[in-house]
Amino acid sequence: MRKMRSLWPDHKLILVCRKGVGDFFLKTGVVDQVFEIKKGDAGSYKKIIHELNAQNIDQLFATHESLRTAFFVSRIHARKKTGYAKLWNWLFFSERVRKNYELPEAIRHLSILQGADSQLKERIALYAAEAEPYSIGDNGKLALVPSWSSMSLKSFYNKNLILVDQVLSRFKLARDPSHRSVALF
């Protein structure tokens, strides 16, 4: 989402997510607007589709790869719809991006934006061709992802400790008491 914000700084960033998660992203300023779906509740899907279609959506990115999400996306009016390429989803998206499962998670998530950022596309291709992301370094640890794809949330986490604790408690999770780890969900 930080990359989206840097690509389109003058656009409103909208997140559609599972009920109970969105307020965290809204309160921390990661997104400008949130729509929360109550899974299995057809009314919540319809309401969100109606509200989204009342807005002028330029770009839509669907990182969730389910058939239900594809049908949901098909009902939203957007100039461009991007999703990860599957054999069956060509009808739902105007752009489909191949998801390389051999890359680290952070880079896989960023890859959905490569059609909008040629420099990012080049970096991902170069990393996929030359890097050894799962090699073990001299220190006995896995190689780090490059800084341009880092999902480090340390500064964000430190600024939002209270909100992080509230969200973690809602899902019966706990943070490391030494403040060395961050829960991603």
Secondary structure as GFF3:
##gff-version 3
##sequence-region A 1 185
A	DSSP	alpha_helix	2	7	.	.	.	ID=ss1
A	DSSP	beta_strand	14	18	.	.	.	ID=ss2
A	DSSP	alpha_helix	22	27	.	.	.	ID=ss3
A	DSSP	beta_strand	33	37	.	.	.	ID=ss4
A	DSSP	alpha_helix	42	53	.	.	.	ID=ss5
A	DSSP	beta_strand	57	62	.	.	.	ID=ss6
A	DSSP	alpha_helix	67	74	.	.	.	ID=ss7
A	DSSP	beta_strand	78	84	.	.	.	ID=ss8
A	DSSP	beta_strand	95	97	.	.	.	ID=ss9
A	DSSP	alpha_helix	105	110	.	.	.	ID=ss10
A	DSSP	three_ten_helix	111	113	.	.	.	ID=ss11
A	DSSP	alpha_helix	118	130	.	.	.	ID=ss12
A	DSSP	three_ten_helix	147	149	.	.	.	ID=ss13
A	DSSP	alpha_helix	154	159	.	.	.	ID=ss14
A	DSSP	alpha_helix	161	170	.	.	.	ID=ss15
###
